[in-house]
Amino acid sequence: MDPRSRPYRSVLYIPGSKPRALDKARGLPVDAIIFDLEDAVSADEKENARDTLKEALAQGGYGQRIKIVRINGLDTPWGHDDARAVREMDADVVLLPKVGSPADIDALAAITGDLPIWAMMETPRGMLNAAAIAAHPVLTGMVMGTNDLAKELQTRFRADRLPMMAGLGLCLLAAKAEGLIIVDGVYNAFKDDEGLAAECAQGRDMGFDGKTLIHPAQVDVANAAFAPSAEEVDLARRQIAAFEEVEASGQGVAVVDGKIVENLHVATARETLAKAEAIEALQAG
């Protein structure tokens, strides 16, 4: 599957210390899983969590879901041992919290080698250095840590997330400039489907590839929000057909629903169809 079209609609946090949760995740319709060794694991469980997670990943059963391991920061007592442990795990990506500069990525890559790295973007310094962080050669994705960012910014909660728009926008621009995956932060009220759907729609409209989730009950809402709709797929097919017809005849301008169709629209249409096909392939698998 083309990495650019691969879906990241739903990215669920799972505690790395809980065997039952690790097992349940094998059957959830998520596109990716963040196996967490950081916030979801208490200090006295940190060391055992590494072994528990390593064993679960070795057992397999996670199918085509992308397996991301979030370690503790390298400035904590557990970070370096986490990084060395992840290097030996069956993981696709290692996720580093509170990335503030490219030097943080350098320090992790010195331990984890060729394993792709994602950056948690959750501090003011990280927002200001987003472009430099995104340009790091081993970085392939970014995750917005909106809870920590809100804390650092001392914002009040607003449904429109206006206080965080500058940070979200900087990270989006940086990720898109470098062709990285970027997923939105969590929605804390896991029983509020309406609020989650609204925030997913906002994130999708902004350009995020998907949303991080804290509860399995949120998966269906995120999957629907970040997948191309039936109307979008239909429009994409008609745009491509109209453009190719005009191109073949060498006459006129392609028009669909009263709007001119240009090369850039066709490129977007092809990406829409590729993502829809990739989602269908994942569901079939």
DRENKE-810611 format. One line per 5 residues: number of its first residue (from 0); their letters; for each residue x, z negated, y of C-alpha. Coordinates in steps of 0.001 Angstrom, whole numbers. Example, Ala and Ser with C-alpha at 12.3 -4.5 7.8 and 13.67 -1.06 7.14 Angstrom:
2
0 = as = 12300:-7800:-4500  13670:-7140:-1060 .
END
This chain:
285
0 = mdprs = 0:0:0  1282:897:3468  2281:-2398:5166  837:-1149:8472  -2624:-655:6982 .
5 = rpyrs = -2541:-3719:4739  -5304:-6161:5724  -4535:-9633:7093  -8136:-10441:7998  -8156:-13931:6499 .
10 = vlyip = -5028:-16110:6294  -5903:-19483:4759  -3823:-22661:5024  -3475:-24510:1705  -1605:-27839:1331 .
15 = gskpr = 1480:-27298:-817  1110:-30781:-2277  -2379:-30420:-3791  -2447:-28791:-7277  -6241:-28508:-7231 .
20 = aldka = -6264:-26667:-3894  -3402:-24431:-5035  -5399:-23510:-8129  -8655:-22912:-6237  -6859:-20527:-3860 .
25 = rglpv = -6268:-18111:-6753  -9962:-17229:-6728  -10636:-17009:-3001  -11213:-13571:-1372  -8457:-14055:1224 .
30 = daiif = -5879:-11473:2268  -3050:-13995:2638  -2328:-17664:2001  -110:-19990:4014  1140:-22579:1531 .
35 = dleda = 1857:-25444:3891  4736:-27887:3536  4464:-29004:7170  1351:-30424:8888  -823:-30587:5755 .
40 = vsade = 1675:-32723:3837  2389:-36391:4627  5970:-37589:5019  6023:-39417:1688  4820:-36285:-150 .
45 = kenar = 7234:-33793:1440  9818:-33714:-1354  7330:-33632:-4237  5361:-30883:-2486  8294:-28470:-2847 .
50 = dtlke = 8279:-28842:-6635  4479:-28705:-6841  4378:-25485:-4834  7278:-23875:-6659  5550:-24495:-9978 .
55 = alaqg = 2221:-23110:-8749  3833:-19926:-7418  5792:-19497:-10652  2525:-19674:-12596  1227:-16774:-10513 .
60 = gygqr = -2388:-15699:-10441  -2517:-14997:-6711  -2957:-11258:-7209  -2322:-9072:-4185  -2652:-11944:-1706 .
65 = ikivr = 395:-12254:546  2133:-15566:-235  3491:-17245:2914  5257:-20623:2790  5329:-22682:5975 .
70 = ingld = 8319:-25017:5958  9056:-27986:8172  11143:-27315:11265  14894:-27216:10801  15144:-30086:13279 .
75 = tpwgh = 13268:-32392:10861  14679:-34295:7856  12961:-31849:5466  13465:-28434:7027  16804:-27398:5517 .
80 = ddara = 15805:-28498:2010  12474:-26661:2430  14310:-23484:3428  16642:-23676:436  13679:-24342:-1870 .
85 = vremd = 11617:-21405:-556  14538:-19094:-1249  13999:-19871:-4949  10186:-19573:-4875  8013:-16552:-5631 .
90 = advvl = 7089:-16186:-1957  6632:-13057:157  7306:-14667:3545  8706:-17890:4992  6929:-19203:8100 .
95 = lpkvg = 8906:-21236:10647  7008:-23646:12934  7486:-24060:16674  9814:-21098:17197  11218:-21269:20707 .
100 = spadi = 13938:-18614:20700  15646:-16014:18467  18285:-18646:17656  15655:-20515:15604  15140:-17398:13487 .
105 = dalaa = 18912:-16956:13139  19235:-20499:11781  16537:-19954:9157  17775:-16490:8137  21218:-17991:7511 .
110 = itgdl = 19581:-20005:4723  16808:-17731:3412  18725:-14431:3524  16614:-11305:3080  13272:-13112:2759 .
115 = piwam = 10976:-11871:5564  10297:-14457:8277  7171:-15097:10320  7193:-17225:13468  4668:-19878:14472 .
120 = metpr = 4076:-19301:18175  2846:-22634:19506  4954:-23837:22433  5301:-22808:26091  8949:-21917:25463 .
125 = gmlna = 7901:-19723:22561  5384:-17914:24761  8018:-17250:27438  10497:-15965:24819  7944:-14012:22762 .
130 = aaiaa = 9499:-10585:23410  12975:-11689:22328  11602:-13492:19264  9529:-10467:18187  12581:-8211:18443 .
135 = hpvlt = 14520:-10217:15836  15374:-7838:12954  14195:-10112:10117  10893:-11061:11767  7820:-9276:10369 .
140 = gmvmg = 4950:-11365:11709  3691:-13981:14161  1068:-16711:13772  -566:-18305:16795  -521:-22117:16652 .
145 = tndla = -3318:-22666:19144  -3839:-26385:18455  -235:-27230:19286  -264:-24822:22220  -3374:-26475:23669 .
150 = kelqt = -1692:-29866:23308  1490:-28675:25033  -463:-27029:27841  -2733:-30082:28238  -5754:-27811:28367 .
155 = rfrad = -9413:-28677:28040  -11390:-26979:25286  -13234:-23867:26396  -15087:-21517:24092  -13623:-18544:25974 .
160 = rlpmm = -10053:-19889:25489  -9212:-18938:29075  -6402:-21540:29395  -4542:-19913:26480  -5019:-16280:27404 .
165 = aglgl = -1609:-15934:29044  160:-17188:25904  -2006:-15195:23513  -1453:-12061:25583  2314:-12462:25765 .
170 = cllaa = 2569:-12830:22000  231:-9902:21362  2265:-7649:23643  5504:-8735:21978  4169:-8234:18447 .
175 = kaegl = 2640:-4831:19181  5827:-3660:20919  7790:-4365:17734  5149:-3318:15180  4671:-6842:13800 .
180 = iivdg = 1664:-8432:12134  56:-11037:14417  -2745:-13396:13390  -4858:-15596:15628  -4995:-19394:15585 .
185 = vynaf = -7446:-21584:13696  -11011:-22501:14616  -11352:-26231:14034  -15130:-26599:13639  -15254:-25262:10079 .
190 = kddeg = -19041:-25720:9760  -19772:-23734:12933  -20117:-20157:11663  -21529:-18893:14955  -18615:-20246:16984 .
195 = laaec = -16122:-18937:14443  -17696:-15480:14496  -17514:-15413:18303  -13834:-16413:18331  -13040:-13896:15569 .
200 = aqgrd = -14756:-11166:17588  -12731:-12138:20642  -9492:-12087:18643  -10326:-8734:17054  -11164:-7245:20450 .
205 = mgfdg = -7814:-8484:21777  -5913:-6793:18953  -5132:-9545:16447  -4847:-8433:12819  -6735:-11436:11479 .
210 = ktlih = -7310:-15163:11786  -5752:-18248:10290  -8326:-20473:8600  -8495:-24156:7670  -11372:-24058:5167 .
215 = paqvd = -12583:-21625:2455  -16038:-21651:4099  -14547:-19626:6974  -13251:-16743:4826  -16325:-14500:4738 .
220 = vanaa = -16802:-14646:8526  -13172:-13673:9190  -13172:-10918:6578  -16253:-9343:8141  -14992:-9666:11709 .
225 = fapsa = -11592:-8076:11148  -12706:-5269:8834  -13798:-1901:10234  -17588:-1827:10423  -19647:912:8753 .
230 = eevdl = -20298:2358:12221  -16571:2407:13051  -15748:4134:9766  -18478:6720:10344  -17273:7398:13889 .
235 = arrqi = -13677:7719:12703  -14635:10334:10113  -16657:12338:12628  -13851:12216:15204  -11302:13499:12707 .
240 = aafee = -13633:16247:11482  -14473:17400:15021  -10829:17421:16110  -9671:19320:13010  -12448:21881:13430 .
245 = veasg = -11444:22616:17028  -7763:22658:16075  -8417:25190:13308  -10415:27498:15570  -8032:27125:18495 .
250 = qgvav = -10951:27013:20910  -12717:24399:22986  -12414:20636:23121  -13540:18208:20415  -16515:16101:21499 .
255 = vdgki = -18244:13323:19531  -21231:11375:20875  -20653:12893:24308  -17017:11752:24496  -13885:13877:24332 .
260 = venlh = -11701:13282:21261  -7951:13490:21865  -4866:12959:19706  -4776:9228:20376  -8389:8836:19271 .
265 = vatar = -7622:10674:16038  -4597:8441:15397  -6797:5360:15824  -9452:6913:13599  -6925:7515:10829 .
270 = etlak = -5732:3889:11096  -9343:2714:10834  -9912:4728:7661  -6587:3574:6177  -7522:-65:6753 .
275 = aeaie = -10990:431:5272  -9459:2068:2199  -6880:-717:1874  -9626:-3364:1989  -11572:-1472:-658 .
280 = alqag = -8455:-1315:-2846  -7870:-5055:-2492  -11455:-5831:-3421  -11277:-3520:-6416  -8057:-5184:-7585 .
END
